Amino acid sequence: MKRIVLWVLSTISTVVVLFGYHTSTSSVMATSREGTFSGSLSGQTTSGSAAGSAAGSASGSGSTTGGSAPPSDSGSTDTSGSSSASSSTVTGDVAQTRWGPVQVQLDVSGSTITDVTILQYPDSNGRDVEIASYSLPQLIQETLDAQGDSISMVSGATYTSQGYLQSLQSALDQAGL
Amino acid sequence: MATTQTPAPAPAAPHARAVRRLGVRARHDARTRLAAGSALWLSLLLVTWWWVTGGGIRDLGGWGSGLESVGRITGLTSAVLLLAQVVLMARVPVLERAFGQDELARIHRIVGFTSFNLMLAHIVTITWGYAGGSPTSTPRTLWDLVVNYPGMLLATAATVCLVMVVVTSIRAARRRLRYESWHLLHLYAYLGVGLAIPHQLWTGADFTSSTGRQVFWWSAWIAAAGSVLLWRVGLPLWRNLRHDLRVAAVVPEGDGTVSVHVTGRALHRLPVEAGQFFTWRFGGRSGRSRANPYSLSAAPDGRSLRITVQDVGDGSAAAAGLTVGSRAWVEGPYGRLSPRARTRHKVLMIGAGVGITPLRALAEGLDYAPGEALVLYRTSSAPIFVDELHELAQRRGLLVWGLTGRRRAPDSWLGSGVEAPTDLAALTSWVPDVAERDVFVCGPRPWTELVLRDLRGAGVPEQHIHLENFGW
């Protein structure tokens, strides 16, 4: 009887300790990188910003010539008069994928894509966020490098890549590139 | 072979009513079994369908996505079977009546092992798939999954629980464990099932991505947990409190066996039949946390219950030291070695050793005309219930043949002194119409396997064979 009680107590204790771990009581991904993904040409850096930081954190450095940063909100078009070439922001259509929507926003200066911002991406569970956090920076960088849609899919992120490409193409169409 | 009985004329029994209803309950049980099997099949089909509509088959095209897809379907089916095997052991009355506990335990074992193997496949393929199909980065991905993904540490603990339960249930390991230790370890399966749920909800999108899925899974979890609480815990508790069973007498039957008579409140309201068994715990002695399954050795008469116990294992011997008035805690009644299973007029009962006890109760509880029921009683030591069987032979026209002496060969279920070249020849010469009878068999498993072999050889249809093994 004593042994059984000891067994039960140690089992309960173990379970309590297990529930003390942060992944055991929260459905939110532990290393969640929820937030926005964007990349700009000037800095040649592509990053996912952590949750809580403003959407405009990366796009602020996106202008090529002037000092004026485009507003970070997702207005469909916006021109900035201070730069020599006309700078505009175009927003692609929402591409529905199996895991959720993908939407791309481009800052275009003349015929140059200066900044890519992801407005929406699948983030309904930890796996989606995980995939987004490694695939989107790659896709953004490829877009900036290629200055168009001739980019390759990221392996392991087929759906996200397809959605990205679809939204990107509609944005490029709008920008007339 | 020693024959210890003679048929005696008896008044035509008033069993016309019983004969008319013969097989009604057995047919009902057959339908229940079919319905239960169909329900499990449809559940598996439903989750597979959801997997297919979620692109499960299309994903098989790629290597990494294919592994993930396999991981999803194995995880989903494993989860369904995991809950099924909990329900199978939850003592659900409708399943107990339709299958009998022996059969439920057998199915539970198959379903449980299948679920476990699918779970292992799930772990391997989903980790490998998340690693993009690369074997070298799989260990890192596994670590990442366990440490960072929601509910995954609990799922890891659940895996540990289930591995422990399965390892101790592999036959070689199980034989080395005391039944009680094995059973206590087996309770960790409940913990395993419970700890697996958070990762199914939070990381497994297939469980929650539509209302239909959420309804299905929550109903399944609630049904499984409810079954256990209601029938495995609640019902026995309520029955014991209601009937307040007490030892009324302990009577030696000779040859190391004792009969324990138990009385209680409103026993006529206890739905038990001849041939069924309870799991017994007796208060006021050491090791009362241990439960032993004992069949009733007399047809229940609504006032008392009787079991007859031989010194076969843990706790049995202590029955002789029971004091009158001490409390008996029971779970049950269980078992299908009862009039419920009967479909034929003629009955053959074959028992060995203490396996005669439920047959002794059946011989009293079954309806039969004189000469319709035959007992083959195999014992290598002194037989018990000699007087009682003789009385049944006198009053009811029961036929009783004793098969005494040492076993005549290692692969024989008969005693020495049988002249027939094979056991099968002996059986068919003694009982030429064996194929037309319901056959009730009770004994230790190696022996009953030999009996079953010859019953099948003699052409007895499977649905006419009703088996209870003892020992574990």
Contacts between the chains, C-beta under 8 A, distances in Angstrom:
chain1	res1	chain2	res2	distance
A	1	B	289	6.5
A	4	B	184	6.9
A	4	B	289	7.0
A	7	B	184	7.0
A	11	B	188	7.6
A	11	B	191	7.1
A	14	B	157	7.5
A	15	B	157	7.6
A	15	B	191	7.2
A	15	B	195	7.6
A	18	B	153	6.1
A	18	B	154	5.8
A	18	B	157	5.4
A	18	B	195	7.6
A	19	B	154	7.5
A	21	B	153	5.0
A	23	B	147	7.5
A	23	B	148	6.8
A	23	B	149	6.5
A	23	B	150	5.3
A	23	B	151	6.2
A	23	B	152	6.0
A	23	B	153	5.5
A	23	B	154	7.9
A	24	B	151	6.5
A	24	B	153	5.7
A	24	B	154	5.1
A	24	B	198	6.8
A	26	B	150	6.3
A	27	B	150	4.9
A	27	B	151	7.4
A	27	B	198	7.9
A	27	B	201	7.0
A	27	B	202	3.9
A	28	B	150	6.7
A	29	B	148	7.0
A	29	B	149	6.9
A	29	B	150	6.4
A	30	B	147	7.2
A	30	B	148	4.0
A	30	B	149	7.0
A	30	B	150	7.3
A	31	B	148	4.9
A	98	B	54	7.4
A	98	B	55	5.8
A	99	B	205	7.9
A	124	B	205	7.1
A	125	B	202	7.1
A	125	B	203	6.5
A	125	B	205	5.3
A	126	B	148	7.6
A	126	B	149	5.1
A	126	B	150	5.7
A	126	B	202	7.3
A	126	B	203	5.9
A	127	B	130	7.4
A	127	B	149	7.7
A	127	B	203	6.8
A	127	B	205	7.4
A	155	B	64	6.9
A	155	B	132	6.4
A	156	B	64	5.3
A	156	B	65	7.7
A	156	B	132	4.5
A	158	B	62	7.0
A	158	B	65	6.5
